[in-house]
């Protein structure tokens, strides 16, 4: 099963990324339980074999463990693009209103953490370095911007971006419009369509690359999570799908299937193609810890979106809620 994957420009960075990227949170093996390093490495290698070229990780994924695995495979396959993220120094997720830029990302800390990530990755350069939380009030505040400019000038990072707080797409519009970032990473899926309100148009207008995360709503849009689904002890999805949320989900999924005339096993493909249909989107990062998931998801990077009628139907399935808050 071999196929080439369609690539898109990552904004004005000069980098071209495959439509399906590899999300490496799960292989950090802390908050997502069950990851085995040999399986994770095999999945990463298969992703690259099939033409994938963009892997997104973070220093906070397994306290650097994900970065080490990603770096190992990226060194084996020159040309693989790696994005990572700096955790906020105050360890506040998401960034609390009123927090100063200097509390979360002082310039000296940003530089030190970037150099530590480079060491774990074993690479000479990070293709996209991102702040793991963001607040638009930080524009023009603190010295993070100077640190970014220095790291670029020294060739330690190629592009700079921000990972937007959960369900807060408008909280980066000012950064995009000010030209402060090369990329944004944002939650965007059939249920959370809020990026369509302002952010995606702003990114298109200003040449900012868009990295979409949570396109399958942490697994709910695969259709595989039912009221009977259980997760390992300590797995963070016990919180995300806590209370009666698994029950709430089912009529929403059945409504999508009915409207689009698809079976449950078509939900994941439809959901990923919905996100890829937006012209502002550069890549969708998907967590893929198994070879089977890598092969299934990368096959969708064929440059084909959904037709206009299907997209219009899916607009009606917007569901504004925040399941990152405990049930």
Rosetta silent file (secondary structure, phi, psi, omega in degrees, C-alpha in Angstrom):
SEQUENCE: XXXXXXXXXXXXXXXXXXXXXXXXXXXXXXXXXXXXXXXXXXXXXXXXXXXXXXXXXXXXXXXXXXXXXXXXXXXXXXXXXXXXXXXXXXXXXXXXXXXXXXXXXXXXXXXXXXXXXXXXXXXXXXXXXXXXXXXXXXXXXXXXXXXXXXXXXXXXXXXXXXXXXXXXXXXXXXXXXXXXXXXXXXXXXXXXXXXXXXXXXXXXXXXXXXXXXXXXXXXXXXXXXXXXXXXXXXXXXXXXXXXXXXXXXXXXXXXXXXXXXXXXXXXXXXXXXXXXXXXXXXXXXXXXXXXXXXXXXXXXXXXXXXXXXXXXXXXXXXXXXXXXXXX
SCORE:     score description
SCORE:     0.000 S_00000001
   1 L     0.000   88.481 -179.534    0.000    0.000    0.000 S_00000001
   2 L  -114.871  141.618  175.044    2.114    2.896   -1.271 S_00000001
   3 L  -156.387  150.503  175.301    0.905    6.356   -2.145 S_00000001
   4 L   -89.869  148.343 -176.545    2.347    9.821   -2.483 S_00000001
   5 L  -105.255  136.199 -179.785    0.866   12.464   -0.229 S_00000001
   6 L   -67.332  140.356 -179.508   -0.356   15.817   -1.461 S_00000001
   7 E  -114.992  153.560  177.765    1.543   18.830   -0.086 S_00000001
   8 E  -132.616  153.305  175.460    0.468   22.380    0.658 S_00000001
   9 E   -67.665  139.268  174.056    2.437   25.540    1.439 S_00000001
  10 L   -89.437   77.953 -176.347    2.793   26.264    5.157 S_00000001
  11 L    58.175 -137.677 -179.522    1.813   29.895    4.736 S_00000001
  12 L   -98.898   20.543 -176.222    4.727   32.029    3.591 S_00000001
  13 L   -72.669  -19.282 -173.279    7.393   29.969    5.375 S_00000001
  14 L    86.887   -4.317  177.215    8.670   28.397    2.161 S_00000001
  15 L   -91.992  139.711  174.277    7.989   24.956    3.654 S_00000001
  16 E  -111.553  123.973 -172.761    5.635   22.549    1.898 S_00000001
  17 E  -117.119  146.971  177.376    3.894   20.129    4.242 S_00000001
  18 E   -68.911  145.158 -175.881    1.860   17.007    3.609 S_00000001
  19 L   -56.193  -37.289  175.281   -1.880   17.453    4.149 S_00000001
  20 E  -102.220  118.528  175.636   -1.848   14.809    6.868 S_00000001
  21 E  -101.493  167.103 -179.003    0.748   15.486    9.546 S_00000001
  22 E  -101.695  116.723  177.325    1.781   13.218   12.392 S_00000001
  23 E   -89.458  117.641 -169.590    0.647   14.357   15.848 S_00000001
  24 L  -102.496   22.044  175.354    3.147   13.012   18.386 S_00000001
  25 L   -64.513  -49.669 -174.300    1.345   13.753   21.670 S_00000001
  26 H   -59.131  -32.369 -176.914    0.160   10.176   22.103 S_00000001
  27 H   -79.608   -4.819  171.882    3.612    8.627   21.724 S_00000001
  28 H   -65.786  -22.342  171.036    4.837   10.643   24.712 S_00000001
  29 L    63.865   28.029  173.263    3.090    7.855   26.654 S_00000001
  30 L  -109.165  -63.534 -177.596    2.086    9.906   29.670 S_00000001
  31 L   -81.492  -26.988  172.076   -1.444   11.277   29.267 S_00000001
  32 L  -100.085  115.160 -176.228   -2.366    8.771   26.525 S_00000001
  33 L   -85.996  153.450  173.111   -1.818    5.329   27.999 S_00000001
  34 L   102.580   -5.302 -179.440   -0.765    2.245   26.084 S_00000001
  35 L   -73.442  131.935  174.028    1.925    3.615   23.779 S_00000001
  36 L  -111.664  133.075 -173.134    4.875    1.252   23.251 S_00000001
  37 H   -58.493  -39.466 -178.363    8.049    2.818   21.888 S_00000001
  38 H   -65.141  -38.561  177.128    8.704    0.109   19.297 S_00000001
  39 H   -68.350  -40.058  179.604    5.168    0.509   17.911 S_00000001
  40 H   -62.322  -44.987  179.438    5.454    4.297   17.991 S_00000001
  41 H   -64.100  -40.037  178.720    8.743    4.212   16.059 S_00000001
  42 H   -63.908  -39.977  179.881    7.273    1.767   13.528 S_00000001
  43 H   -66.872  -42.717  177.638    4.253    4.046   13.020 S_00000001
  44 H   -60.277  -45.464 -179.075    6.474    7.120   12.567 S_00000001
  45 H   -64.875  -39.189  179.211    8.639    5.296   10.021 S_00000001
  46 H   -65.102  -38.984  177.711    5.596    4.048    8.120 S_00000001
  47 H   -56.963  -45.139 -178.789    4.217    7.595    7.996 S_00000001
  48 H   -71.547  -39.312  176.502    7.423    8.791    6.320 S_00000001
  49 H   -55.708  -37.027 -177.190    7.579    5.755    3.997 S_00000001
  50 L   -83.097    3.345  174.187    4.127    6.669    2.727 S_00000001
  51 L   106.914   -0.005  178.804    5.283   10.202    1.894 S_00000001
  52 L   -69.170  143.584 -177.705    4.489   12.083    5.113 S_00000001
  53 L  -135.418    8.689 -174.662    6.917   14.884    5.943 S_00000001
  54 E  -132.554  117.686 -179.406    5.515   16.847    8.919 S_00000001
  55 E  -120.511  130.498 -179.002    5.696   15.731   12.565 S_00000001
  56 E  -113.020  123.034  179.564    4.413   17.861   15.442 S_00000001
  57 L  -132.748 -164.564  179.713    5.696   17.235   18.958 S_00000001
  58 L  -166.648  151.880  176.843    6.377   19.249   22.145 S_00000001
  59 L   -62.349  -26.757 -176.923    8.769   19.336   25.081 S_00000001
  60 L   -83.754   -4.637 -179.352    5.784   18.624   27.321 S_00000001
  61 L   -83.797   97.748 -178.609    4.802   15.346   25.637 S_00000001
  62 L    69.906   32.655  177.831    6.121   12.776   28.076 S_00000001
  63 L    52.109   47.686  177.479    8.665   15.241   29.469 S_00000001
  64 L    92.920   -8.192 -176.798   10.670   15.200   26.240 S_00000001
  65 H   -63.999  -43.596  178.785   10.107   11.511   25.445 S_00000001
  66 H   -59.834  -43.940  179.572    8.082   12.253   22.307 S_00000001
  67 H   -58.756  -40.877 -178.627   10.805   14.614   21.054 S_00000001
  68 H   -64.069  -42.799  178.549   13.460   11.916   21.471 S_00000001
  69 H   -65.162  -45.076 -179.887   11.450    9.386   19.433 S_00000001
  70 H   -61.449  -44.160 -179.826   10.622   11.955   16.754 S_00000001
  71 H   -61.614  -39.664  179.719   14.251   13.043   16.546 S_00000001
  72 H   -58.333  -46.825 -178.114   15.428    9.463   16.147 S_00000001
  73 H   -74.542  -37.260  179.651   13.200    8.914   13.118 S_00000001
  74 H   -64.409  -35.654  177.848   13.757   12.398   11.642 S_00000001
  75 H   -67.623  -31.377  177.324   17.529   11.824   11.702 S_00000001
  76 H   -71.012  -24.443 -173.948   17.016    8.580    9.781 S_00000001
  77 L  -128.162   80.223  179.429   14.990   10.432    7.139 S_00000001
  78 L   -55.364  142.401 -176.573   16.551   13.780    6.192 S_00000001
  79 L   101.029  -13.074  174.834   14.000   16.237    4.863 S_00000001
  80 L   -69.369  130.513  179.997   11.418   15.380    7.532 S_00000001
  81 E   -91.451  131.512 -177.603    9.999   18.618    8.933 S_00000001
  82 E  -120.105  127.839  171.625    9.702   18.799   12.721 S_00000001
  83 E  -111.676  139.920  174.258    7.572   21.216   14.719 S_00000001
  84 E  -137.535 -177.011 -175.210    7.783   21.359   18.494 S_00000001
  85 E  -142.909  147.489  175.219    6.512   23.580   21.314 S_00000001
  86 E   -96.589  125.546  174.722    7.835   25.309   24.405 S_00000001
  87 L   -68.739  147.749  176.176    5.784   24.763   27.557 S_00000001
  88 L   -65.588  142.244 -178.611    4.986   27.967   29.480 S_00000001
  89 L   -60.969  -34.228 -179.659    7.406   28.598   32.327 S_00000001
  90 L   -84.817    0.301  176.103    4.495   29.072   34.757 S_00000001
  91 L    55.636   36.029  176.896    2.949   25.780   33.527 S_00000001
  92 L  -100.266  115.906  174.148   -0.498   27.336   33.089 S_00000001
  93 L  -119.991  125.356  -13.830   -2.690   25.651   30.451 S_00000001
  94 L   -72.684  177.745  178.500   -4.441   27.539   28.976 S_00000001
  95 L   -64.037  124.582 -178.377   -2.862   30.946   29.522 S_00000001
  96 L   -74.136  142.086  176.100   -4.893   32.654   32.244 S_00000001
  97 L   -56.530  138.782  179.044   -6.266   36.126   31.449 S_00000001
  98 L    89.805   -9.384  176.102   -4.045   38.789   32.949 S_00000001
  99 L   -68.991  135.554  178.934   -0.905   36.636   32.845 S_00000001
 100 L   -81.922  150.047  178.536    2.094   38.660   31.660 S_00000001
 101 H   -56.033  -38.789 -178.079    4.186   37.432   28.714 S_00000001
 102 H   -67.390  -20.396  176.345    7.250   37.469   30.967 S_00000001
 103 H   -77.829  -34.306 -176.381    5.617   34.999   33.352 S_00000001
 104 H   -91.493  -46.223 -173.551    4.923   32.468   30.607 S_00000001
 105 L  -139.211   67.608  172.160    7.710   32.980   28.067 S_00000001
 106 L   -62.190  146.628 -173.665   10.631   35.160   29.150 S_00000001
 107 H   -57.259  -42.310 -178.421   13.111   35.420   26.296 S_00000001
 108 H   -63.744  -38.610  178.046   15.995   33.723   28.105 S_00000001
 109 H   -66.409  -43.915 -179.878   13.713   30.783   29.006 S_00000001
 110 H   -58.991  -43.598  178.187   12.438   30.487   25.424 S_00000001
 111 H   -64.191  -46.766 -177.167   16.013   30.298   24.151 S_00000001
 112 H   -62.373  -42.365 -179.600   17.083   27.761   26.793 S_00000001
 113 H   -69.874  -34.214  177.093   14.082   25.496   26.152 S_00000001
 114 H   -64.736  -42.969  179.583   14.593   25.681   22.381 S_00000001
 115 H   -66.835  -33.923  176.691   18.214   24.595   22.790 S_00000001
 116 H   -67.674  -39.322  177.068   17.111   21.749   25.097 S_00000001
 117 H   -64.236  -42.736  177.653   14.594   20.599   22.468 S_00000001
 118 H   -58.007  -40.144  179.114   17.295   20.680   19.787 S_00000001
 119 H   -65.499  -44.462  179.378   19.445   18.471   22.000 S_00000001
 120 H   -65.513  -40.037  179.976   16.645   15.938   22.578 S_00000001
 121 H   -72.024  -28.398 -176.667   15.754   15.915   18.883 S_00000001
 122 L    70.675   28.950 -177.612   19.398   15.651   17.853 S_00000001
 123 L  -117.102  153.303  179.239   18.735   18.052   14.991 S_00000001
 124 L   -77.979  -17.894 -174.557   20.541   21.245   13.976 S_00000001
 125 L  -151.231  143.864  170.995   17.312   23.164   13.443 S_00000001
 126 E   -97.024  126.253 -176.558   13.648   23.136   14.459 S_00000001
 127 E   -69.768  -40.688  176.643   11.492   23.774   11.398 S_00000001
 128 E  -137.557  111.609  173.838    8.600   25.277   13.385 S_00000001
 129 E   -98.072  134.351 -174.822    9.031   26.342   17.010 S_00000001
 130 E  -129.122  149.815  167.236    5.757   27.185   18.764 S_00000001
 131 E   -82.563  133.646 -171.610    4.608   28.616   22.074 S_00000001
 132 L   -79.011  -12.916  169.946    2.366   25.974   23.660 S_00000001
 133 L  -138.713  165.982 -177.572   -0.158   28.556   24.940 S_00000001
 134 L  -153.000  149.743  170.014   -0.977   32.041   23.785 S_00000001
 135 L  -141.772  126.665 -176.599   -2.697   35.259   24.753 S_00000001
 136 H   -61.190  -16.659  177.537   -3.072   38.105   22.266 S_00000001
 137 H   -69.777  -12.709 -178.745   -2.325   40.573   25.062 S_00000001
 138 H   -79.687   -8.083  176.292    1.318   39.418   24.843 S_00000001
 139 L   -60.021  127.967  178.798    1.848   41.248   21.561 S_00000001
 140 L    72.532   11.283 -178.110    4.455   43.921   22.150 S_00000001
 141 L  -119.523  142.826  177.731    4.954   42.720   25.712 S_00000001
 142 L    72.994 -170.524 -176.917    8.039   41.048   27.194 S_00000001
 143 L  -118.774   19.390  178.773   11.143   39.979   25.294 S_00000001
 144 H   -62.930  -35.995 -176.230    9.940   36.738   23.666 S_00000001
 145 H   -64.202  -40.718  178.050    9.804   38.408   20.260 S_00000001
 146 H   -65.484  -38.725  178.871   13.506   39.345   20.406 S_00000001
 147 H   -62.775  -41.182  178.085   14.406   35.795   21.435 S_00000001
 148 H   -61.472  -46.626 -179.705   12.493   34.440   18.420 S_00000001
 149 H   -59.948  -41.285  179.280   14.306   36.836   16.074 S_00000001
 150 H   -64.768  -45.073 -178.968   17.673   35.782   17.522 S_00000001
 151 H   -63.245  -36.851  175.561   16.889   32.062   17.201 S_00000001
 152 H   -66.002  -46.767 -176.968   15.880   32.576   13.575 S_00000001
 153 H   -61.624  -35.193 -180.000   18.978   34.599   12.807 S_00000001
 154 L   -81.465   -3.313  178.814   21.178   31.898   14.333 S_00000001
 155 L    77.189   14.336 -179.807   19.447   29.220   12.229 S_00000001
 156 L   -82.176  -26.786  172.229   18.164   27.330   15.270 S_00000001
 157 E  -132.569  146.769  178.527   14.541   27.718   14.156 S_00000001
 158 E   -93.265  -43.860 -178.049   13.181   28.250   10.653 S_00000001
 159 E  -135.156  159.143 -177.075    9.644   29.406   11.444 S_00000001
 160 E  -128.968  136.787  179.736    7.794   30.531   14.566 S_00000001
 161 E  -146.107 -179.857  177.277    4.204   29.909   15.557 S_00000001
 162 E  -128.798  144.531  172.962    1.729   29.681   18.390 S_00000001
 163 E   -99.270  114.212 -170.821   -0.494   26.876   19.565 S_00000001
 164 L   -76.685  140.550  177.830   -3.796   28.577   20.381 S_00000001
 165 L   -50.713  150.307 -179.997   -5.584   27.824   23.647 S_00000001
 166 L   -51.381  126.344  173.822   -8.370   25.248   23.450 S_00000001
 167 L    57.803   32.623  177.446  -11.485   26.644   21.750 S_00000001
 168 L  -129.081   53.667 -174.448  -10.134   30.226   21.612 S_00000001
 169 H   -60.775  -31.049 -178.596   -9.412   30.816   17.900 S_00000001
 170 H   -71.179  -13.666 -177.667  -10.122   34.556   18.089 S_00000001
 171 H   -78.820   14.167  175.785   -7.362   34.875   20.711 S_00000001
 172 H  -133.715    0.047 -176.784   -4.720   34.834   17.954 S_00000001
 173 H   -59.768  -41.760 -179.431   -6.251   37.094   15.318 S_00000001
 174 H   -63.833  -41.523  179.179   -4.213   40.109   16.498 S_00000001
 175 H   -61.699  -40.294  178.635   -0.960   38.130   16.363 S_00000001
 176 H   -64.747  -48.864 -176.630   -1.777   37.032   12.810 S_00000001
 177 H   -66.664  -28.040 -179.034   -2.707   40.541   11.674 S_00000001
 178 L   -82.501   -6.387 -178.449    0.414   42.031   13.288 S_00000001
 179 L    73.929   22.494 -175.913    2.704   39.659   11.384 S_00000001
 180 L   -82.779  -13.358 -175.334    4.077   38.281   14.670 S_00000001
 181 L  -134.652  151.629  174.588    3.727   34.617   13.694 S_00000001
 182 L   -93.330  -27.942 -177.590    4.439   32.369   10.718 S_00000001
 183 E  -142.673  157.281  166.975    1.996   29.649   11.778 S_00000001
 184 E  -129.816  145.010  173.360   -0.907   28.991   14.117 S_00000001
 185 E  -113.785  129.330 -169.943   -2.015   25.661   15.500 S_00000001
 186 E  -145.927  148.276  171.635   -5.717   25.506   16.299 S_00000001
 187 E   -74.373  126.728  179.013   -8.538   23.118   17.164 S_00000001
 188 L  -152.231  122.861  177.802  -10.845   22.853   14.152 S_00000001
 189 L  -158.598 -178.800 -177.336  -13.338   20.096   13.435 S_00000001
 190 L   -56.612  -38.131  179.599  -16.943   19.408   12.444 S_00000001
 191 L   -79.071  -46.733 -179.586  -18.103   20.240   15.974 S_00000001
 192 L   -98.160   91.891 -178.640  -15.743   23.169   16.657 S_00000001
 193 L  -100.410    9.492 -175.655  -16.108   25.368   13.577 S_00000001
 194 H   -57.932  -31.057  177.832  -15.272   28.622   15.387 S_00000001
 195 H   -58.569  -23.584  178.297  -11.978   29.152   13.467 S_00000001
 196 H   -68.351  -20.493 -174.879  -14.139   29.805   10.389 S_00000001
 197 L   -65.814  -46.177 -176.810  -15.581   32.908   12.062 S_00000001
 198 L  -142.267  -43.679 -167.807  -12.415   35.041   11.883 S_00000001
 199 H   -61.920  -48.946 -173.395   -9.106   33.227   12.287 S_00000001
 200 H   -64.125  -38.129  176.747   -8.895   31.222    9.068 S_00000001
 201 H   -65.672  -39.292  178.849   -9.702   34.217    6.870 S_00000001
 202 H   -63.850  -41.501  179.354   -7.095   36.299    8.709 S_00000001
 203 H   -63.402  -41.783  177.763   -4.477   33.581    8.178 S_00000001
 204 H   -62.103  -43.891 -176.705   -5.244   33.425    4.469 S_00000001
 205 H   -66.082  -29.837 -173.889   -5.042   37.191    4.127 S_00000001
 206 H  -109.341    8.490  176.047   -1.680   37.391    5.939 S_00000001
 207 L    68.162   32.213 -179.429    0.021   34.253    4.598 S_00000001
 208 L   -96.351  128.973  179.037    0.072   32.460    7.948 S_00000001
 209 E   -69.102  144.323 -179.237    0.234   28.660    7.882 S_00000001
 210 E  -117.439  118.183  175.620   -2.553   26.784    9.664 S_00000001
 211 E  -104.695  114.374 -177.173   -1.810   23.543   11.526 S_00000001
 212 E   -92.829  130.483  172.919   -5.084   21.934   12.587 S_00000001
 213 E  -115.105  163.082  176.095   -5.204   19.774   15.695 S_00000001
 214 L    58.506   36.820 -179.904   -8.062   17.698   17.184 S_00000001
 215 L   -65.562  -20.890  178.409   -9.710   17.286   13.771 S_00000001
 216 L  -107.095   18.508  177.664  -11.359   14.099   15.107 S_00000001
 217 H    49.434   55.306  177.796  -12.379   15.712   18.432 S_00000001
 218 H    56.007   24.156  176.531  -10.040   13.507   20.499 S_00000001
 219 H   110.567  -16.478 -175.812  -11.541   10.422   18.838 S_00000001
 220 H   -65.230  -33.588 -177.349  -15.263   11.164   19.032 S_00000001
 221 H   -83.443    6.914  168.686  -15.516   11.829   15.276 S_00000001
 222 H   -81.922  -20.059 -175.468  -14.103    8.396   14.472 S_00000001
 223 L    81.481    0.009 -176.292  -17.413    6.931   15.639 S_00000001
 224 L   -87.260  -10.078 -178.985  -15.512    4.352   17.702 S_00000001
 225 L   -95.563  114.998 -177.614  -16.380    5.877   21.080 S_00000001
 226 L  -116.749  172.756  177.479  -19.643    4.469   22.381 S_00000001
 227 L   -57.933  -22.209 -177.839  -21.297    4.579   25.829 S_00000001
 228 L   -88.805   -8.652 -176.034  -19.521    1.255   26.537 S_00000001
 229 L   -64.621  135.345  174.981  -16.028    2.537   25.664 S_00000001
 230 L  -123.793  154.122  178.718  -13.513    2.495   28.511 S_00000001
 231 L  -120.490  155.211 -179.475  -10.028    3.988   28.707 S_00000001
 232 L   -60.017  153.737  176.168   -7.041    2.823   30.770 S_00000001
 233 L   -59.713  134.525 -179.858   -6.677    4.157   34.292 S_00000001
 234 L    89.138   -9.033  178.110   -4.796    7.443   34.227 S_00000001
 235 L   -76.164  131.785 -172.497   -5.678    8.138   30.590 S_00000001
 236 L   -66.133  -17.776  179.808   -6.794   11.765   30.269 S_00000001
 237 H   -67.391  -18.134  173.757   -9.730   10.774   28.003 S_00000001
 238 H   -59.969  -31.515  177.452  -11.539    9.552   31.116 S_00000001
 239 H   -81.054  -46.231 -176.612  -11.944   13.244   31.885 S_00000001
 240 H   -59.091  -41.440 -179.159  -12.666   14.431   28.327 S_00000001
 241 L  -103.550   32.335 -177.956  -15.411   11.834   27.909 S_00000001
 242 L   -74.595  174.785  179.351  -16.525   11.979   31.556 S_00000001
 243 L    58.818 -134.768 -179.061  -20.068   12.098   32.939 S_00000001
 244 L  -101.387   22.892 -173.728  -22.682   11.406   30.263 S_00000001
 245 H   -64.637  -35.425  178.220  -20.622   12.848   27.398 S_00000001
 246 H   -63.765  -32.966  177.010  -20.310    9.526   25.552 S_00000001
 247 H   -73.050  -41.309  178.835  -24.106    9.350   25.576 S_00000001
 248 H   -57.863  -33.751 -173.787  -24.457   12.980   24.427 S_00000001
 249 H   -68.027  -37.111 -168.112  -22.216   12.199   21.486 S_00000001
 250 H   -59.316  -49.390  179.540  -24.210    9.388   19.912 S_00000001
 251 H   -63.554  -29.123  177.704  -27.244   11.306   18.512 S_00000001
 252 H   -65.745  -42.488 -179.865  -24.845   13.935   17.107 S_00000001
 253 H   -68.241  -42.417  179.996  -22.900   11.269   15.222 S_00000001
 254 H   -62.983  -34.952  179.452  -26.023    9.547   13.947 S_00000001
 255 H   -65.526  -39.626  177.428  -27.306   12.920   12.675 S_00000001
 256 H   -63.903  -45.577 -179.486  -24.094   13.463   10.668 S_00000001
 257 H   -59.339  -42.758 -178.417  -24.337    9.965    9.194 S_00000001
 258 H   -65.223  -47.369 -176.761  -27.971   10.526    8.260 S_00000001
 259 H   -62.863  -37.933 -175.583  -27.386   13.952    6.708 S_00000001
 260 H   -99.044   -3.231  179.191  -24.439   12.825    4.608 S_00000001
 261 L    65.233   40.350 -179.661  -25.637    9.315    3.856 S_00000001
 262 L  -119.008  158.977  174.168  -22.529    7.687    5.330 S_00000001
 263 L   -86.743  167.629 -179.765  -21.920    4.724    7.611 S_00000001
 264 H   -55.592  -38.014 -177.140  -20.178    5.041   10.981 S_00000001
 265 H   -73.421   -1.461  174.615  -16.907    3.848    9.460 S_00000001
 266 H   -98.900   -1.807 -176.378  -17.012    6.836    7.091 S_00000001
 267 H   -64.237  -45.142 -176.136  -17.076    9.433    9.879 S_00000001
 268 H   -62.827  -47.056  179.982  -13.313    9.786   10.295 S_00000001
 269 H   -61.645  -45.220  179.690  -12.646   10.272    6.585 S_00000001
 270 H   -60.601  -41.905 -177.738  -15.517   12.744    6.247 S_00000001
 271 H   -66.494  -42.111  178.895  -14.329   14.694    9.303 S_00000001
 272 H   -68.545  -40.648  179.509  -10.736   14.940    8.083 S_00000001
 273 H   -67.586  -30.937  176.073  -11.795   15.919    4.565 S_00000001
 274 H   -59.190  -47.275 -178.827  -14.083   18.616    6.006 S_00000001
 275 H   -67.161  -42.925 -179.184  -11.113   20.297    7.668 S_00000001
 276 H   -69.269  -15.348  179.661   -8.867   19.856    4.630 S_00000001
 277 L   -73.827  -17.173 -179.781  -11.542   21.434    2.437 S_00000001
 278 L   -79.857  127.589 -174.676  -10.864   24.875    3.910 S_00000001
 279 L   -65.454  -16.748  178.989   -8.328   26.712    1.712 S_00000001
 280 L   -78.747  -20.025 -172.821   -6.556   28.290    4.700 S_00000001
 281 L   -76.535  129.706  177.871   -5.568   24.906    6.174 S_00000001
 282 L   -91.673  -45.850 -177.687   -1.991   23.775    5.515 S_00000001
 283 E  -155.546  154.355  175.614   -1.963   20.439    7.342 S_00000001
 284 E  -116.544  119.353  178.581   -3.990   18.385    9.801 S_00000001
 285 E   -90.798  128.524 -176.694   -1.970   16.636   12.507 S_00000001
 286 E  -122.947  134.276  174.321   -3.478   13.327   13.561 S_00000001
 287 E   -71.989  125.326 -176.293   -2.384   11.113   16.425 S_00000001
 288 L  -140.524   95.472 -176.437   -1.463    7.749   14.906 S_00000001
 289 L   -93.434   -7.546 -179.467    0.078    5.216   17.256 S_00000001
 290 L  -121.605  153.415  177.492   -0.587    2.166   15.061 S_00000001
 291 H   -58.949  -39.634 -177.776    0.502    1.237   11.535 S_00000001
 292 H   -59.969  -44.585 -179.530   -3.151    0.650   10.635 S_00000001
 293 H   -67.858  -37.561  176.906   -4.128    4.206   11.570 S_00000001
 294 H   -58.921  -48.203 -176.388   -1.138    5.647    9.710 S_00000001
 295 H   -66.223  -39.397 -178.897   -2.107    3.809    6.525 S_00000001
 296 H   -68.644  -44.098 -175.209   -5.770    4.706    6.807 S_00000001
 297 H   -76.572  -39.690 -178.285   -5.248    8.405    7.527 S_00000001
 298 H   -66.793  -25.328  177.964   -2.387    9.114    5.133 S_00000001
 299 L   -62.139  -18.091 -178.575   -4.456    7.705    2.273 S_00000001
 300 L   -83.997   -8.413 -178.700   -6.671   10.798    2.644 S_00000001
 301 L   -84.279   62.975 -174.249   -3.820   13.177    1.720 S_00000001
 302 L  -115.826   10.853  177.398   -4.810   13.067   -1.921 S_00000001
 303 L    79.431    3.829 -178.269   -5.714   16.708   -2.527 S_00000001
 304 L  -106.685  123.997  174.734   -9.442   15.985   -2.620 S_00000001
 305 L   -95.133 -166.322  174.734  -11.806   17.765   -0.241 S_00000001
 306 L   -85.495  158.529  175.652  -15.539   17.313    0.200 S_00000001
 307 L   -75.093  161.915 -173.455  -17.997   18.681   -2.321 S_00000001
 308 H   -58.734  -35.999 -178.885  -19.734   21.972   -1.552 S_00000001
 309 H   -65.170  -44.324  179.842  -23.043   20.306   -0.697 S_00000001
 310 H   -64.851  -42.073  178.785  -21.463   18.038    1.947 S_00000001
 311 H   -60.307  -45.477 -179.688  -19.536   20.956    3.480 S_00000001
 312 H   -60.839  -40.984  178.518  -22.704   23.014    3.676 S_00000001
 313 H   -63.303  -38.618 -178.029  -24.539   20.149    5.394 S_00000001
 314 H   -70.709  -24.462  176.301  -21.765   19.784    7.945 S_00000001
 315 H   -54.895  -33.029 -177.259  -21.988   23.467    8.873 S_00000001
 316 L   -72.081   -8.925 -176.458  -25.279   22.585   10.610 S_00000001
 317 L  -100.850   14.543  174.006  -23.461   20.190   12.958 S_00000001
 318 L   -58.069  138.250 -175.376  -21.455   22.847   14.774 S_00000001
 319 L  -142.202   96.354 -175.888  -21.571   22.094   18.504 S_00000001
 320 L   -81.088  111.276  175.256  -20.041   24.746   20.758 S_00000001
 321 L  -161.569  165.026  179.888  -18.825   23.195   24.006 S_00000001
 322 L  -127.966   97.340 -178.769  -15.575   22.684   25.930 S_00000001
 323 L   -83.825   -0.524  172.266  -14.998   19.142   27.078 S_00000001
 324 L   -71.882  -21.036  172.123  -11.498   19.982   28.308 S_00000001
 325 L   -78.434  138.276 -177.871  -13.318   21.288   31.357 S_00000001
 326 L   -57.539  146.409 -179.799  -14.221   18.396   33.684 S_00000001
 327 L   -67.738    0.000    0.000  -17.753   17.024   33.316 S_00000001
